[in-house]
């Protein structure tokens, strides 16, 4: 019998949103079991995600617009205000 080596990427499907959320929950739970506070894990993850988004977009204005869109889904703010206006990127 001959075994054929197949790259696993060719068999993998695009992840669903529920799979991504489930994996993040498992990651957070794993770190809390290992002794880290859940809030620290969430804040570190959020910081990394914002950094990654900025690096991917390479455009602070577009990044802030996307962050506003996400925050508006979860937080009530007046229509004439945006959370990104409260955040000023460092010019260092």
N, C-alpha and C positions, 0 to 999 in steps of 0.2 A: 504494500500500500504506500502510495506517495502522498506526502503532505504538501499542500500548496500554501505558501506564505502570502497572505493577503493584507495589504496595509489597512489597519483598523479605521483610518480616516475615511476610506471608501465605503465602509459599512455604517458609519455614524450618521445619524440624522441631525438636522438642525435642532438645537434645544428649544423646548417650549418655555414660555414664561413661568409656568408652574414648576418646571424642572430647575430653572435658575433660582427661583425663590426657595425651593426645597433645599437645594445645595447650599445656599447662603445661610438658611436656618440651621442646617447641620453644622456648618463651619462655626457659626456663632455659638451653638450649643457645645461643640467640641472644645472651644477655647474657654468657655465658662466652666466646663467640667474640669479643665486643666488648671483653673484657678484665676483666670482673668475676669474682670467685671464685664458684664454684657455691654454696659454703656461705653466702656473703653474700646471694646471690639467694634461697636457700631460707629463710634466717632473716628476711630482709625480707618475703618473701611470707607466711611464717607469721605474722609480727607483724601484717601488714596484714589477714590473714584473721581473726585473733583479734579485732582492732579492729572489723572489719566485722561479725563475729558478735555482738559485744557491742552494737554500734550497732543491729543488726537486732532483737535480742532485748530490749534495754534492761532486762536482768535478769542481774546478775552470777552469782547462784546457778544459774540455768538454763544460762548459758554455761559455768560450771565443770562442771556435770553433763555437758554435751555433750562438753566437752574430755576429761573422764574416760572417757567411753564410747569416744572415738576412741583415746586412749592405751592403754586396756586391750586393744584389739585388737592392739597391736604390742609391748607391754611386759608382762612378767610381774610382777605385783604381788600381794601377799597380798590375799585376799578382803576382809579387814577394813580395808584402807587404800585411799585414793584420792589420786591425784596433785594434785588441786585443793586438798587440804588443805595442801599445801606452798606454795601460791601465795596470797598475801594481797593483794587489790587495794588500791591506795593510796586513802586517804580524802581526798585533796586536792580 
